[in-house]
Amino acid sequence: MKLRYRILSILGIVLALAFASFAIAVSYNSPCGGSAAAPAGGESMQGVVIHCYGSPDVMKVVFSSRMNCANSSGVLPTGSSPCAAR
């Protein structure tokens, strides 16, 4: 077998495996998990959440705990969020 045919056959096998793994990843379909309920008695806010990949039908409006942004300067520190859940 010539070297170019060996290289082309190996390249073909690699491309076939890549296509098969991509097809399996795209066809994977699992049920979406639910979100945790907002704590009773505390401040809450409405927000749109997406727990799954898909069409706009997967977006849901849920109640969650209100975020407390203590840093009002508008500058975000590197590596951390100025907002923490109450």
Secondary structure, 3 states (H helix, E strand, C coil): CCHHHHHHHHHHHHHHHHHHHHHHHHHCCCCCCCCCCCCCCCCEEEEEEECCCCCHHHEEEEEEECEEECCCCCCCCCCCCCEEEC
